[in-house]
Amino acid sequence: MQMRRLGTTGLQVSAVGLGCNNFGDRTDDETSRAVVDRAIERGVNFFDTADAYGKRGGSETLLGKVLGPRRKDIVLATKFGLPMADDLMTRGASRRYIMQSVEASLKRLRTDWIDLYQIHFPDPNTPIEETLRALDDVVRQGKVRYIGCANFSAWTTVEAVWTSRHLGLHSFATVQNHFSLLWLKDVHPEMLQAAGAYGLGLLPYYPLAGGFLTGKYRRNEAMPEGSRLSYLKRLSDRYVTNENWELIGRLDAWTEKHQKGLLDLAFAWLLAQPVIPSVIAGATKPEQIDANVDASNWKLTPEQKAEVDALVGAYAPASKL
């Protein structure tokens, strides 16, 4: 497993991260344990969850139970901000809520510290200065090692970094956004530029476009039973479009020439971006861990990456931004 530096922090993380959003929801305890075990066996040391995953707390609770003493051997990331109750107070990024949410996550995860604590979405009701001062406090208290954001735009990320530097506060080390061969608009090119300029580690989620980039879907054929796109309409509406079918056809032809598959290319292309330390991918069975780790071993040459950039319309190479 290739290890990479997480932004400008002192942490080294695996090129393939495990997204834990399925735990406590789509996967039962036994299956989740098997997935975690296989991930650790294959060298995955970066685990990303959130307090809201697993029907509000289930993912963190299960992960804390399954990891046990192995917790010290991994880099554990979680997120806060999404509603954890039906009221209007148990959500967001206010000082009051951050102090409450970090304690709750520590308890569920059965740990004394969180390696990477991320705000899940921007909170329009709380000034970013208030959020950053509260996060700075939990870092200084030793409850959190580093902080990050998720689903921020490039300009809001830069604003947050500038605010931290101006006030002498701990700053975001990472930004986590939706990014794949089939979804460029949240990242390319502005976020790649911002991450490169400010030393942020960019953590892509949905790297396989809800499974659409695994190669198991075929145009004009029924979707595989139990697949996410077969029952999650919001994902199928997002990814299963005529435009994406055409693009997948071009990518299929390109990967066939190189004796690889779509899944291999999905990981290899993301890992060819110099600002990406780890690609976060979920798994509902151990075999998916194997496939993801194996895919990460393919390293695109600059010429290959340029060809794929042209196919997907990403014409500005990240390395030159």
N, C-alpha and C positions, 0 to 999 in steps of 0.2 A: 504494500500500500504506500503510495506517495504521500508524504507529509508536507504541509505548506504552512507558512506563517499566517496567522490570523490578523490581517491588517498590519498595524505597526506594534501590535502587542507582543508579549513574550511567549504567547501560546502557539504550539504547533498542532495543527488539526489535519485529519485525514481528508484526502481529496474528495472522497465520498462521505457525506454526512447522512445520518439516519434521521429522517423526519418522523416524529412520533405522534402525528395527528390521528393515526388509526387506533392507537392504544386506548382501551376503555370505551371503544365504540365499534369499529368494524372488526377488531380482533379481540378474542377472549384472552384471559390471563395466560393460558397454556401456550397459545400461538404467539402472543406478544413476547413471552419469555424465550421461545425458540428463536424469534427474530432477533432479539437482543443478543442472545448467546452467539448466533451465527455472525452477527455484525462484529462483535468483539473478537471472535475467532479469526475473522478475515481482516482485522486491523483497523476497523472503523472505530475512531475514538471521539467523534463529534456527534453529539446527540442533541437534537433541537426539538423542544416541545413548547407548550404554552399552557397557562392556567385554564384557558377556556376549552382546550382539547379534551375529548373524552367526556362530553356532556358536562362540562364545567368541573374540572378537577380530576377526572378519571385518568387521564394520561399521566399527569404528574404523580398521582398516587400509585399507579401501577409501576411506573418507572422507578420510583423510590423503593418499592418492594422488591422488584426484580434485580436491580443493580446491587444492592447490599454493599459489601465491602469493596466491590469493583468500582464504586462511585469515584474513588480517588484516582482511578486509572483513566478516566475519560474527561473530556471537556463538555460540560453540561450547560446548555443554553435553554432559557425559557423566556416567555413573553408575558406581558400584562397589558390590560387596557380594555379588552372586550368585556361585555357584561358577564358578571359572575352571579347575578341574581336579577330578578325582574324589576327591581327598584332602579332609581336613577343615580344612586350614590355608589353602587358597587361596580364601578367602571371608570374608564378615563385615565388621565395622567396628572391629576392634582397631587399636591404634597400629601394631603390626607389619605388619598387612596393608595399611593405608592407605598407609604409606610405600612399600610394594612396588607396590601397584596404581596409584598416581598416576604413578610412573615408567614403568610398562608402558603406560599410556594415552598419556602424552606421546610415547613412542616410536612407538606405532602411529599416532597422529594426526599425527606429524611436526610437532609444534609445541612451542614453549617454554612455553606457558601454556594453561590451561583457563579459560574465562570463568566457567563455572558447574559446580561439582563436587558431585554429589548422591549421598547414600547411597540405594541402590536400595530397600531394605526395612529396617525396624528390625531390629537385631541383639540378641536377648534375652540373648545370652551375654556382651555387652560393656556395661559401664556407659556411659551417655550422656556422662558427663564425660570419659572416656578418648577416646571418638570425637571430641568437640568440641575437646579439647586438640590432638589430632593434626591435625584439619582446620585449626585456627587456625595451627599450625606451617607447613602447606603454603601457606597464604595469606601468611604473613609471609616465607616463602622465595621468593615470587613465582611459584610454580608454578601457583597457582590464584588467580583474582580474587575470586570469591564462592562461597559454599557453599549447598547446599539439601538438602532431603529429599524422598523419594517414598514413597508408600503408608503414611504415618504417619497415625494418628488425630489428631483435634483436640487431645486432652489430651496425647499424647506430643509433638506439635509445640510446644505451649505450654510443656511441661516443658523441652524442649530450648532454646527461646528464653530462658526464665527462667534456666536454668543458665548459658548463655553470658553473659547480662547480669550475673549475680551474680559470675561469675568473671572478667569483663573480657575475654572471648574474642569473636572474630568469630562472628556469629550467622547462622542460616539466613536467606537472603534470599527463598527460594521454597519452595513445597511442591507436589509434582506428584502428582495423584491421578486416579483413574478418575472421570469426570464427563461426563454427557451427558443429553439429554432423557429417555433410557430408563434412566439409572442415576444416582440422586440420593443413595443412602444413604451413600456414602463421603464426601460433602462437605456436603450440605444438611441443616440449616442451620449445624451447629456449626463446620465447617471454614471456611465463609464468614465466620462471626463472628470466629473466631480470626485468619484472614488479615487481615481488616479492622482488628482491634484492634492487631495487631502489625506491620502494614505489610508483610506477606508477599505476594509475587506468587503467585497460584494458577494452576498450569499443568495444564489438563485433558488427559488422554490418553484414547484410544478415544472421541473426540467424535462419531464416526459409528456407534458401537455395532457395530464390526466390519463396517461396510458396510450395516447394517440401516437406517440413516437416509439412505441415498443415493437411495432411491426406486426402486431396481432390483428389489426383491423384491416378489412378489405372493402374497397368501394363496391357498393351495390350488394353487399352481403350482410347478413344479420350480425349484430355486435355479439361478441362472446358473452355467454351467460355469466352474470355476476360482475362484469366489468363496470368500472365507475361510470363510463360514458353511457352505459346502457340504462342507468337509473338516475343519474344526476343531470337533470335537464340544463341547469345553468352552465355545466361544463361542456355538454354536448353542443349547446347553442354557441358557445364560445369557440370551440375548436373544429367541430365537424361542419366545415363550410366547403363550398366548391373551390374556393381559392386555396384552402389548405390541402384539399385532395390533390390539386394540381401540383402544389409544392412538394408534397410527399412523393408524388410520382417522380419528380426530378431528383429528389434526394435519394430515393430508392435506387434509381439508375446510377447515381454517382457512387453510392456505397457498394453497389454490386461490382463496379469496376475495381474497387479496392478490397474486395472480398471481405466486407464488413456488413453490419446491419444498421438499421436506423437507431436502435438503442445505443450502439457503440458511438455513432456520430453525435447523438444528443449530448452525451457526456464529454466526448473529446472536444467538441466545438466550444462548449462552455469553459472547459478547463484550459483551453487555448487563450482565453481572455486573461491578461496578466493580473487583473485586480481580483480575480476569483480564487479564494483559498479552498473552498469546499462547496460541492454541489449537494443540496439537501434533497434527498429523495425518500419518500415513504416506502414501506413494504408491508405486505400482509402475509407473507410466507418467507421462510429462509432462502428459498431458491432465488427470490428476487434480489436479495442481498448479494448472492453470488454473481448474478447477471450484472448488477450495477458495478460491483467492484471490478469484475473482469473488463467491463466496458471502459473503465477509467484508465486502463493500461495503454490505450491507443493514444499516441501523441501525434497530433497533426503537424505537418511541416508548415512553414509560412505560406508556401505555395498552395497547399491543400486548403488551409484556412481561407485564403483569398478566394479560392474557387467556391467554397461553401458560402462565404460572405456574399458573393455575387448571386448565388442561387436564391438566397433568402432575402436579398435586398439590403444587406448590412454592408454598405459600401465604405464605411469609415473604419479602418482597422483600429481596434482598441489600443494596440501597442503604440500608435502614433498620435493618440489623442492628447 
